[in-house]
Amino acid sequence: MTALDHRSKLPGYYPSPWPVECGGSRRQKLVGTPGPDIQPGETLQSTTRDTEGWAVMLVQREPGELFVQCGAGLQPGEFPPFHRTEGPAGGWLERIDPITLETLARSPSLPSGGHLWCGAVVVHANGDLYVVNGRYCHRLNAACEVVAERELPVDGPYNGLLVLSDGNLVMKNLGHRAGEPCLWSVLEPEGLEPVGEPFVIDAPCMGRFSSDLTEEGEFLYASTGSEVFRLRYEAGVLTRDPDWLGSYRVEGEDQSDGWDTTIGSGSLWLMDMGRPPIWRGPATAAQRAFRFSLDDPSRRDVYDVIGSPGAFSPGPPLYDPERRILVVYDGANGGIAALRVEGPGRQELLWRVELHNTVQMMLYADTGELVVEDASNPLPVGDFDPASLAVLDIETGHERARASIGTRGTMGMFLCPGFERDFYVATIPGTIARLSVG
């Protein structure tokens, strides 16, 4: 049985409840600390702040220590990823007050090579924070002071950063351009020196990756435009597993690339229809989710419950291994649906709500409170009403409470649990928000 990130010690990471996006390297997005437990009559209230950049994600270190990673903000007419040859393009890291969200410490500008994209931040077991921003990786201490810097080999934005069980760091480029190879780099954590040469996959690998430490070894899972594959990591070396390859293509459908993978119940989970239409043309298929057996990736299940053509979703599904509930969504057309997965080929639709979600969803394991987004126009064009975050019961879809986040939407960014009946969110327009039970 696949381990649960929120119930396991995560080798390589600082022992906090949320040291990395999605709570752990398997990207399960389950929170192990107590949920808000919103009762009838209680409401959510929000505190917001404009970072004046692109707010990507928040992570926890010590109790009460909260950090937010930001990149340079997009200007009108700029669509991510954007390469800015003139003007500010650097990112930064802040430690912020967990109640007011005000800055307590801020790093100097972190170079990106001019590439504007949502990188990543992790809190390492050594107590320092590591940031990928554009084509650079930085090591910073808890005072947000730069300790080390490394320019990465691809002149383009990098998408994803995880810590391996031996403490080394692994990252890869975005691969948004047709035919662009994917270079995987492993860096040691002290001076960010490369560990060997980059490992190359000769295909674009757009989404972020997940990793799973098992008795059989340590594996990384990712996707190309049509397939899922895995790499084995051992003694600083990445190799491709030639016997592990699955396809998420559906015959006769015009699909686009999947984003991130998530791991649970001996399976890999993925959604397609992730490529923004402006990158390499629009795709016309409806939103689907896929399950691949970790033992045999040719054994797959396809979940087609949204149904609207021309889908777009900038992230993975959420799967709760303990309740065996899969949550999928279509960020373009709207619709969030939950299924009980009874086994291969056996599932039951539990509920559907017509919300527009693009945020990387998050679930409190104890209370079953699922945090999602509702954005009237989640795309960076046209008019909009401010988006809200809503807390749903994962078993029923019943909405317990919601509150505005003061901007048009998260546009695919990340949630983070709080310290006492609260949680946080980051957004591409630059707003960060704290939502708490009022």
Secondary structure as the mmCIF struct_conf table of DSSP 4:
data_model
#
loop_
_struct_conf.conf_type_id
_struct_conf.id
_struct_conf.beg_label_comp_id
_struct_conf.beg_label_asym_id
_struct_conf.beg_label_seq_id
_struct_conf.end_label_comp_id
_struct_conf.end_label_asym_id
_struct_conf.end_label_seq_id
HELX_LH_PP_P HELX_LH_PP_P1 THR A 2 LEU A 4
HELX_RH_3T_P HELX_RH_3T_P1 ASP A 5 ARG A 7
BEND BEND1 SER A 8 SER A 8
TURN_TY1_P TURN_TY1_P1 PRO A 11 GLY A 12
STRN STRN1 TYR A 13 TYR A 13
BEND BEND2 PRO A 15 PRO A 17
BEND BEND3 PRO A 19 PRO A 19
STRN STRN2 VAL A 20 VAL A 20
HELX_RH_3T_P HELX_RH_3T_P2 GLU A 21 GLY A 23
BEND BEND4 GLY A 24 GLY A 24
TURN_TY1_P TURN_TY1_P2 SER A 25 ARG A 26
STRN STRN3 LEU A 30 VAL A 31
BEND BEND5 THR A 33 THR A 33
HELX_LH_PP_P HELX_LH_PP_P2 PRO A 34 GLY A 35
HELX_LH_PP_P HELX_LH_PP_P3 ILE A 38 GLN A 39
TURN_TY1_P TURN_TY1_P3 PRO A 40 GLY A 41
STRN STRN4 LEU A 44 ASP A 50
BEND BEND6 GLU A 52 GLY A 53
STRN STRN5 TRP A 54 GLN A 60
BEND BEND7 GLU A 62 GLU A 62
TURN_TY1_P TURN_TY1_P4 PRO A 63 GLY A 64
STRN STRN6 LEU A 66 GLY A 71
HELX_LH_PP_P HELX_LH_PP_P4 ALA A 72 GLN A 75
TURN_TY1_P TURN_TY1_P5 PRO A 76 GLY A 77
BEND BEND8 PRO A 80 PRO A 81
STRN STRN7 PHE A 82 HIS A 83
BEND BEND9 THR A 85 GLY A 87
STRN STRN8 GLY A 91 GLY A 91
STRN STRN9 TRP A 92 ILE A 96
TURN_TY1_P TURN_TY1_P6 PRO A 98 THR A 100
STRN STRN10 THR A 103 ARG A 106
HELX_LH_PP_P HELX_LH_PP_P5 SER A 107 SER A 109
STRN STRN11 LEU A 110 LEU A 110
HELX_LH_PP_P HELX_LH_PP_P6 PRO A 111 PRO A 111
TURN_TY1_P TURN_TY1_P7 GLY A 113 GLY A 114
STRN STRN12 HIS A 115 LEU A 116
STRN STRN13 ALA A 120 VAL A 123
STRN STRN14 HIS A 124 HIS A 124
TURN_TY1_P TURN_TY1_P8 ALA A 125 ASN A 126
BEND BEND10 GLY A 127 GLY A 127
STRN STRN15 LEU A 129 ASN A 133
TURN_TY1_P TURN_TY1_P9 GLY A 134 ARG A 135
STRN STRN16 TYR A 136 LEU A 140
TURN_TY1_P TURN_TY1_P10 ALA A 142 ALA A 143
STRN STRN17 VAL A 146 GLU A 151
BEND BEND11 PRO A 153 GLY A 156
STRN STRN18 TYR A 158 VAL A 163
TURN_TY1_P TURN_TY1_P11 SER A 165 ASP A 166
BEND BEND12 GLY A 167 GLY A 167
STRN STRN19 LEU A 169 ASN A 173
BEND BEND13 ARG A 177 ARG A 177
TURN_TY1_P TURN_TY1_P12 ALA A 178 GLY A 179
STRN STRN20 CYS A 182 LEU A 187
TURN_TY1_P TURN_TY1_P13 PRO A 189 GLY A 191
STRN STRN21 PRO A 194 PRO A 194
BEND BEND14 GLY A 196 GLU A 197
HELX_LH_PP_P HELX_LH_PP_P7 PRO A 198 PRO A 198
STRN STRN22 PHE A 199 ILE A 201
BEND BEND15 ASP A 202 ALA A 203
BEND BEND16 GLY A 207 GLY A 207
STRN STRN23 SER A 210 THR A 214
TURN_TY1_P TURN_TY1_P14 GLU A 215 GLU A 216
STRN STRN24 GLY A 217 SER A 223
BEND BEND17 GLY A 225 SER A 226
STRN STRN25 GLU A 227 GLU A 234
TURN_TY1_P TURN_TY1_P15 ALA A 235 GLY A 236
STRN STRN26 VAL A 237 SER A 247
TURN_TY1_P TURN_TY1_P16 GLU A 251 GLY A 252
STRN STRN27 THR A 262 GLY A 264
TURN_TY1_P TURN_TY1_P17 SER A 265 GLY A 266
STRN STRN28 SER A 267 MET A 271
BEND BEND18 ARG A 275 ARG A 275
HELX_RH_AL_P HELX_RH_AL_P1 PRO A 277 ARG A 280
HELX_LH_PP_P HELX_LH_PP_P8 ALA A 285 GLN A 287
STRN STRN29 ALA A 289 SER A 293
BEND BEND19 LEU A 294 ASP A 295
TURN_TY1_P TURN_TY1_P18 PRO A 297 SER A 298
STRN STRN30 ARG A 300 TYR A 303
BEND BEND20 PRO A 309 GLY A 310
BEND BEND21 PRO A 314 GLY A 315
STRN STRN31 LEU A 318 ASP A 320
TURN_TY1_P TURN_TY1_P19 PRO A 321 ARG A 324
STRN STRN32 ILE A 325 TYR A 329
TURN_TY1_P TURN_TY1_P20 GLY A 331 ASN A 333
STRN STRN33 ILE A 336 GLY A 343
TURN_TY1_P TURN_TY1_P21 PRO A 344 GLY A 345
STRN STRN34 ARG A 346 VAL A 353
BEND BEND22 VAL A 359 VAL A 359
STRN STRN35 GLN A 360 GLN A 360
STRN STRN36 MET A 362 TYR A 364
TURN_TY1_P TURN_TY1_P22 ALA A 365 GLY A 368
STRN STRN37 GLU A 369 ASP A 374
BEND BEND23 SER A 376 ASN A 377
BEND BEND24 LEU A 379 GLY A 382
HELX_LH_PP_P HELX_LH_PP_P9 ASP A 385 ALA A 387
STRN STRN38 SER A 388 ASP A 393
TURN_TY1_P TURN_TY1_P23 ILE A 394 THR A 396
STRN STRN39 GLU A 399 SER A 404
BEND BEND25 GLY A 406 ARG A 408
BEND BEND26 MET A 411 GLY A 412
STRN STRN40 PHE A 414 PHE A 414
STRN STRN41 LEU A 415 PRO A 417
BEND BEND27 PHE A 419 ARG A 421
STRN STRN42 ASP A 422 ALA A 426
TURN_TY1_P TURN_TY1_P24 ILE A 428 PRO A 429
BEND BEND28 GLY A 430 GLY A 430
STRN STRN43 THR A 431 VAL A 437
#
